[in-house]
């Protein structure tokens, strides 16, 4: 295990214990989430080393990079993903005046969004560290997916849109990755970052059983101000924040399963979370942040 001695966001050296959560997906182990005493950023600490992390993704219960349906929640997840693919494409297209343009899907998984964008005429590339996901993308869609280390070789000011659909919370080297993404983003481009929001109502309701903590795979547990500070460090500005509305339902269902609760309560919690977010700005279960160059034209 790697023990972080400095806050990944502000470099402060003092933390306090926030929660201890169980890995319900792969190992059954428990992991601590700490909170920086200076900036309040929450992160998993200690966390598996790079050599250890792979085994925490090696489970048929880990849905995002699998391509087969298992139980009810997997079916619901895939149904929601298929439903949102077109809306994601419409959003990205609306942000690029000369659409279709150049797109990078960072953490593209098995390539569904990448494939859709290519079919619509985008010059689209995908990066993902999972060999199994790379294989599925190649076999099912005929798209080549490279390892994220290839980001360093990509040209400056190149992509009109860069998407990270629930990816940033998994990235070990947070600042370096965001800075590299910013380097490859065109001056008028948009970086789209979707992450869970641990300031949401459903996060408070489920506590340590909130499925979006997803330790140890989720290394960071963002709130809106955390994303803004991270963006500012890289010379980016959050131009808009939008809700990921379906996430509250899926996360609540999974959270009820984790606590052996009542699955029929999950839609009620999701609805309450949505209503609460309507009265508290930027407090949805998961949110999409649109980031642009601070000095964008």
N, C-alpha and C positions, 0 to 999 in steps of 0.2 A: 504494500500500500504506500501511496505517496501522501505525505503530510504537508499541507501548505502552511507556510509560516507568514505569508503576507496576503492581504486581501487582493483577489484578482482584479478588483475594480479601482481601489484607491491606494493600495500598497500598505495600508495600515497593518500593524502587527498584533493587535489585540482583538480577540473574538469572544463571543459568548455562545453557549449552547442554545439552539433554537428548537430542534426536534430530533427525535430518533425515528427513522422510518425503516420498514422492512422491504426488502426486494421480493415482491410477490411474483416476479416473472421467471427468474432463472435460478437463484441460489437459496432464497429464504433467509439470507444474511441480513443483519441490521446495520444501517449506516447513519452517521450523525450529519445533521445540517447545522452549520454555525452561522452566526450573524456578526458582521463586522461592527465593532463598537464605534467606529468613526462615521461610516457612511450607511450602515444598515444593510449592506448587500449580503444575501444569503447564498451559501454554496456548500456542496457536499465535501466534508473534510473529516478524516482522510478519505482519499478516493483511490480506486485501483490504478496501478501503473499502466503505462501503454501496453506492456506485455501481458498484463493480467486482464485488461478490459474486454478483450475479445470473447472470453467465456461468458460474460454477462449478457451478451447478445445471442448466444447459442441456445435458443429455446424456441419451440414451436409456439409458445405463448407470446413471443415478441412480434407483434402484428406489423409494424410499419415496413419491414423489409422482407416479409413473407409474401408469397404469391398464391397461397391456397387458403380457402376458407375452412375454419375449424368449427368453433362454436358460434352461438348467437352473437356474441359481442364482435367476433371477427367479421361475421356477415354484415352487421350494422356498420362497422368501421369501413369496410370496403364499399358498402352502399353510399355512405357519406362521402367517401373519397371520390367515387365516380360522379356523384352529384356536384361536388365542388370543383372538379377539374375545369369545366367550361366557364364557371364564374371566375376562377383564377385567370384563365386565359383572357376573358373579357376585360378584367381589371388591368392586367399587364398591357394589353393592347391599348387601353384608354390612356395609359401613362406615357406611351411612346408615340409621338406625333406622326412619325413616318413608319408606323407599324405595317407589316412585320419587320423587326430589326434583329439585332444580335442579343441573344439571351444566354445567361449562364444559370443553370439550376444546380446550386451547391447543396450537396446532400440529396441527390435526386432519387435515391432508393432504387426501385426496380424500373423506373423510367416512364411511368405513366404520363406525367405532366410534360416531360421532355418530348415524348413521342407525339403528344397532342400538338405541342407548339411547332414541331417540325412539319407535321401534316398541314399546318396552317401557313407554312411558308417561312417560319422563323429560321434564322441561322442560330441553332440552339446547341449548346454543349452541356454535358452533365459531369459532375464529379461526385464520387461516393467511395468511402473506404471499405465497404463490405463486398468481398469477392463473390458471395452468393447473389447479392443484388446486381452486381455487374454482369454475372452470367445470365440471370433472368432477363435483364435489359437487352443483352445481345441476342439471346435466343428468341424472345417473344416479340421484340420490336426492331431488332436489327440495328440498335444504336450502341456505339462504343462509349462506355463510361470509364473515365480515368480515375486514378486515385487523387484525393485532394492535394497531395504534394505537388501536383502539376499546376496548381494555381500560381506558383511562383514563376512559372515559365510563360504565363499568358501576357499578352501585350498590355501596355498602359492605355487608359482612356478608351477601352474597346467596347464594353457591353452597354447596351441601352437599358437593360434591366437585368438585375441579379436577384434570384429568389432563394430564400432559405425557409422552407416550410417545416417548422418545428425541427430545426437543425442546430441553431446557435447554442442551445442549452447542452448539446453533446460535445462541443468543440473544446479540446483540451487547452489550446493556446489562444485565449480569447482575443486579446489585443492584436496579436500578430495576424490572426485570421481576418479580423475586421479591417485592419490597415491594408492587407493585400487585396481584399475585395474592393475597398475604396480606390486603390491604385488602378484596378482594371475597369472601374466604372467610368463611362463616358461623362464629360462635364455636365451634360444635361440629363444624365441617366438617373434611375431610381433603384435603390436597394430595398427589397421587400423582405422583412424579417417577421415571421410568425413565431411567437413563443407563448407558453402558458404564463398566466398571471397569478402569482401567489398572494396577491392582494384581493382576489375575487371572493365573493361570498361562499362559493362551494369549497374553496380552500380552507376558509375558517370553519365551515360546518364539519368537514371530514377530518381536519387536523392531520395527524400522521398517516391516516388512511387515504388521503387525497391522492388519486392515481397519478396526477400530473407531477408529483414529486419524483416518481419513477427512478429512485436511487438504485444503483449508482450510475446508471446511464445518463441521467440528467445531472450534470456537474454544477449547474447554476440555476437559481430560482428567481426569475426576474420580476420586478415591478416596473411601472412606467418610468419612474425617475432613474432607475438603473439603466434602462435602455438609452435614455437621453444622455446620461453621463458618458456611457460607452461611446455613443455616436459622437459626442462633442470631442472626446479624446482623439478620435480619428479624423476630425475635421468634417464631420457630417452633422446634419440637422434633421430632427424628426419633423417632417412636414405635415404628417397626418397619422392618426391612430384609428384603426377600424376593428370592430368586434369580429371574432370567429365564432359565430352563434351556435353552430352545431357541436362545438367542442364541449360545452357545458353538459349536454345530454350524455355524450359518450363517456366523459370523465366521471360523471356522477354514477352512471351504470357500473363502470369498472370499480369505482370506490365502494359502492354497495357490495359488490362481489368480494372485495378484499376484506371487508369487515363482517362478511356473512350476514349482510343486512337484507332488507326488503327491496328487491329490484324495482317494484312499482313506486317506491318513494323517489327514485332517481329523477324521473321527469318533473316531479314537484320541486325538488331541490334545484334542478336546472332552471325551472321557471322563476323560482325565487331569486336565483343568482342573476338572471337576466333583468328582472324587475329592479333588483337592488342596484345593478350597474346603471340602469337608466337614471337613477337618482344620485349616483356617485360617479363622477367623470372617470372614464378609462379604467373601469373595474370589472370588465368581462373576464370570463374564465380563461380565455385565450384571446390574444390581440395581434393584429397585423400592424406593424410600424413601417411607414414609408420614409426612407432616409434619402436625403439628397446632399450633394456637396454644399458646404456652408457658403461658398462663393459662387453657387450655380447661377447661370444667366437667367 
